[in-house]
């Protein structure tokens, strides 16, 4: 094993061109907390044949600026987990690309991969062409990154359990997911998220400059947390969250806090039966429950079709 091999090292450069990785099965903590490390060089296409784990590989490498790790991956190797691979690499500017990475088809773990990479402005999945990627966990994946555009159109959330804080505090203005065109209605319904395992989407775009987002949730059976999903996304002009809220959601507090008051909003096919009886739509926008002090009430267009009959939540709909 080479787990922890360069952990806490004071080296500034590491050259692994002559390193034979054939027997390596894990890269866990390989350069963990190597705070002086600035550059790592690998031999092209020499990624370990049996390794499926790069967890914490460069975690805490705050001086790391460049690595050719993108050319190192072997497309014949299936990666199970990249959790926290570059977490905390605040000076990383290398144009990391995962175009040659083959991820496990029955699910992979991608939490915190670029968490805290504030100098990183890359688009790591832009040229991905090895089928689809089926993440089980994308929480904090791009939290705080400097990227403005992220192309994730090869992502399929069938097995995903959480997208919590996936883009939180990042500079992203545009996220490109695969879109679905409904032939029956002749309309574009955006990106379909069809995971029956999904439980938490809270703070997914928290405090980001994202401009528009169109998501349709085809299964909301286990979603429990939607709070602060688009908190302080003041640049939003259009948003679709059809099917997001199911019976296990008890609050929508601050989900759209401080967004533009005339935003174009689609929240079709919500099941609000689980919301507490005193829920007010003002909670969703962060308005004061009684007086709406300091906020302008919502004045945009909204599509709430498919909600069905409301009983204890009449105050929720009467907000409009």
C-alpha positions in Angstrom: 0.0 0.0 0.0 1.0 3.6 -0.6 -1.7 5.1 1.6 -0.3 8.1 3.5 3.1 7.8 1.7 3.6 11.5 1.4 1.3 12.6 4.2 2.5 15.8 6.0 5.6 15.9 3.7 7.4 19.2 3.4 8.4 18.6 -0.2 7.5 21.2 -2.8 7.7 18.9 -5.9 7.1 15.2 -6.4 8.0 13.4 -9.6 6.4 9.9 -10.0 7.3 9.3 -13.7 9.3 6.2 -12.8 7.0 4.9 -10.1 5.4 1.5 -10.8 1.8 1.6 -9.5 0.7 -1.8 -10.8 0.1 -3.3 -7.4 -1.4 -0.3 -5.8 -5.1 -0.6 -4.8 -5.6 2.7 -3.0 -4.4 6.3 -3.1 -6.0 7.1 0.3 -4.3 10.1 1.9 -1.4 9.9 -0.5 -0.4 13.6 -0.2 -2.7 14.4 2.8 -1.9 17.7 4.4 1.4 18.2 2.4 1.1 21.9 2.8 4.3 22.9 0.9 3.5 20.7 -2.1 3.2 22.8 -5.3 3.6 20.3 -8.2 3.1 16.5 -8.7 4.0 14.8 -12.0 2.7 11.4 -13.1 3.4 9.2 -16.0 0.6 9.3 -18.6 -1.9 6.4 -18.5 0.0 4.6 -15.7 -2.9 4.8 -13.2 -2.9 1.6 -11.0 -4.8 -1.2 -12.7 -6.6 -2.2 -9.5 -7.0 1.1 -7.8 -10.5 2.5 -7.3 -9.9 4.9 -4.5 -8.4 8.5 -4.5 -10.0 9.6 -1.2 -8.2 12.5 0.4 -5.4 12.1 -2.1 -4.5 15.8 -2.1 -6.5 16.9 0.9 -5.2 20.0 2.6 -2.4 20.6 0.0 -2.9 24.4 0.3 0.1 25.2 -1.9 -0.7 22.8 -4.7 -0.9 24.7 -8.0 -0.3 22.2 -10.8 -0.5 18.4 -11.5 -1.0 16.4 -14.6 -3.3 14.0 -12.8 -5.8 14.4 -15.7 -3.5 12.5 -18.1 -2.6 9.8 -15.5 -6.0 8.2 -15.3 -6.5 4.9 -17.1 -10.0 4.6 -18.6 -10.0 0.8 -18.0 -10.0 1.4 -14.2 -13.3 2.0 -12.5 -13.2 4.6 -9.7 -15.5 4.0 -6.7 -14.6 7.1 -4.6 -13.0 10.5 -5.1 -14.3 11.9 -1.9 -12.2 15.0 -0.8 -9.6 14.4 -3.5 -8.6 18.1 -3.8 -10.4 19.4 -0.7 -8.7 22.5 0.7 -6.4 23.0 -2.3 -7.1 26.7 -2.3 -4.3 27.6 -4.8 -5.0 24.9 -7.3 -5.1 26.5 -10.8 -4.3 23.4 -12.9 -7.0 22.6 -15.4 -8.0 19.3 -13.9 -10.1 17.2 -16.3 -11.8 13.8 -15.6 -12.4 13.1 -19.3 -10.4 9.8 -19.1 -11.9 8.5 -15.8 -14.3 5.6 -15.8 -16.6 5.7 -12.8 -18.3 2.6 -11.3 -21.6 2.2 -13.1 -23.5 1.1 -10.0 -22.5 4.3 -8.2 -19.5 6.4 -7.1 -18.8 8.8 -4.3 -17.9 12.4 -5.2 -18.4 14.4 -2.1 -16.1 17.4 -1.4 -13.9 16.7 -4.5 -13.1 20.4 -5.0 -14.4 21.7 -1.7 -12.5 24.9 -0.9 -10.6 25.2 -4.2 -11.2 28.9 -4.5 -8.6 29.5 -7.2 -9.8 26.6 -9.4 -11.7 27.8 -12.5 -11.8 24.6 -14.5 -14.6 22.6 -15.9 -13.5 19.0 -15.0 -16.3 17.1 -16.8 -16.6 19.2 -19.9 -15.3 16.6 -22.3 -16.4 13.5 -20.5 -17.4 10.8 -23.0 -17.2 7.4 -21.1 -20.9 6.8 -20.7 -22.7 8.3 -17.8 -21.6 9.1 -14.2 -23.9 7.7 -11.4 -22.9 9.5 -8.2 -24.2 8.4 -4.8 -23.1 11.5 -3.0 -22.2 14.9 -4.4 -22.4 16.9 -1.2 -20.0 19.8 -1.0 -18.5 18.7 -4.3 -17.8 22.1 -5.8 -18.2 24.2 -2.6 -16.4 27.5 -2.9 -14.8 26.9 -6.3 -13.9 29.7 -8.6 -15.5 28.1 -11.7 -18.3 30.0 -13.4 -19.4 27.3 -15.7 -19.7 23.6 -15.0 -20.9 21.0 -17.6 -22.4 18.0 -15.8 -24.6 16.7 -18.6 -23.2 13.2 -18.2 -24.4 13.0 -14.5 -27.3 10.7 -13.7 -28.6 10.9 -10.1 -30.4 7.6 -10.1 -28.4 6.4 -7.1 -27.8 9.7 -5.4 -28.7 10.2 -1.7 -27.6 13.8 -1.2 -26.6 16.9 -3.1 -26.3 19.0 0.0 -24.1 22.2 -0.5 -23.0 20.8 -3.9 -22.2 24.3 -5.3 -22.4 26.3 -2.0 -20.5 29.7 -2.0 -19.0 29.0 -5.5 -18.8 31.5 -8.3 -20.8 29.3 -10.7 -23.4 31.2 -12.8 -24.3 28.3 -15.2 -24.5 24.6 -14.5 -25.3 22.4 -17.6 -27.2 19.3 -16.9 -28.7 16.9 -19.4 -32.2 18.2 -20.4 -35.4 16.3 -21.1 -38.0 17.2 -23.7 -41.5 16.0 -23.0 -43.0 14.9 -26.3 -46.5 14.7 -24.8 -46.6 18.3 -23.7 -44.1 19.6 -26.2 -42.1 21.3 -23.5 -38.6 21.2 -22.1 -38.8 20.2 -18.4 -35.1 20.6 -17.7 -32.9 18.0 -16.0 -34.7 15.0 -14.6 -33.6 13.8 -11.1 -35.1 10.4 -10.7 -33.4 9.1 -7.5 -35.7 7.3 -5.1 -32.8 7.4 -2.6 -32.4 11.2 -2.6 -33.0 12.7 0.9 -31.2 16.0 1.1 -30.9 18.9 -1.4 -30.4 21.7 1.2 -28.0 24.5 0.4 -27.3 23.0 -3.0 -26.8 26.5 -4.6 -26.4 28.5 -1.4 -25.2 32.0 -2.0 -24.1 31.4 -5.7 -24.6 33.8 -8.6 -26.4 31.1 -10.6 -28.8 32.7 -13.2 -31.3 30.0 -14.0 -32.0 26.4 -13.0 -34.5 23.9 -14.3 -34.9 20.7 -12.3 -37.7 18.1 -12.4 -37.9 15.5 -9.6 -39.6 12.4 -10.8 -39.4 10.8 -7.3 -39.6 12.8 -4.1 -40.6 9.9 -1.8 -37.6 10.2 0.5 -36.6 13.9 0.2 -36.7 15.4 3.7 -34.5 18.5 3.5 -34.9 21.4 1.0 -34.0 24.3 3.2 -31.8 27.1 1.9 -31.5 25.3 -1.4 -31.2 28.6 -3.4 -30.4 30.9 -0.4 -29.3 34.4 -1.4 -29.2 33.5 -5.2 -29.9 37.1 -6.1 -29.2 36.7 -9.8 -31.8 34.0 -10.4 -34.3 35.0 -13.1 -36.0 31.6 -13.7 -36.2 28.4 -11.7 -38.1 25.1 -12.1 -38.4 22.8 -9.1 -41.2 20.6 -10.2 -41.9 17.6 -8.0 -39.3 18.6 -5.4 -41.5 18.6 -2.3 -43.0 15.3 -1.1 -44.8 14.2 2.0 -41.7 13.8 4.1 -40.7 17.5 3.8 -41.9 19.4 6.9 -40.5 22.9 6.1 -39.4 24.9 3.1 -37.8 27.6 5.2 -35.5 30.0 3.3 -35.4 27.7 0.3 -35.5 30.8 -2.0 -34.3 33.4 0.5 -33.6 36.8 -1.0 -34.1 35.8 -4.6 -35.5 38.3 -7.1 -39.1 39.0 -6.1 -40.3 38.8 -9.7 -38.5 35.5 -10.6 -40.3 33.1 -13.0 -41.1 30.1 -10.8 -42.4 26.6 -11.5 -43.2 24.4 -8.5 -45.6 21.9 -10.1 -46.6 18.6 -8.6 -45.6 19.4 -5.0 -47.1 17.3 -2.2 -47.4 19.7 0.7 -49.2 17.4 3.0 -46.2 17.0 5.3 -45.7 20.7 5.8 -46.5 22.0 9.3 -49.9 23.6 9.6 -48.6 27.1 10.1 -46.3 27.0 7.1 -46.5 30.2 5.0 -45.0 30.6 1.6 -43.2 33.6 3.0 -41.1 31.1 4.9 -39.7 29.9 1.6 -38.6 33.4 0.6 -37.4 34.3 4.1 -40.1 36.9 4.6 -41.1 37.8 8.1 -44.1 35.5 8.9 -46.4 38.2 10.0 -45.2 41.6 8.8 -42.8 40.8 5.9 -40.5 43.4 7.4 -37.6 44.4 5.2 -38.6 42.3 2.2 -40.7 42.8 -0.9 -43.4 40.2 -1.3 -43.2 37.8 -4.3 -44.6 39.3 -7.5 -43.4 37.1 -10.2 -45.2 34.4 -12.2 -45.7 30.9 -10.7 -46.9 27.6 -11.9 -48.4 25.4 -9.1 -50.4 23.0 -11.2 -50.7 19.5 -9.9 -50.8 20.4 -6.2 -54.3 19.0 -5.8 -56.6 20.1 -2.9 -55.0 21.9 0.0 -56.4 21.5 3.5 -54.4 22.6 6.4 -51.9 24.5 4.2 -54.4 27.1 2.7 -52.2 29.9 4.1 -49.4 28.5 1.9 -51.2 29.1 -1.3 -52.9 32.3 -0.2 -49.6 34.1 -0.1 -49.8 34.7 -3.8 
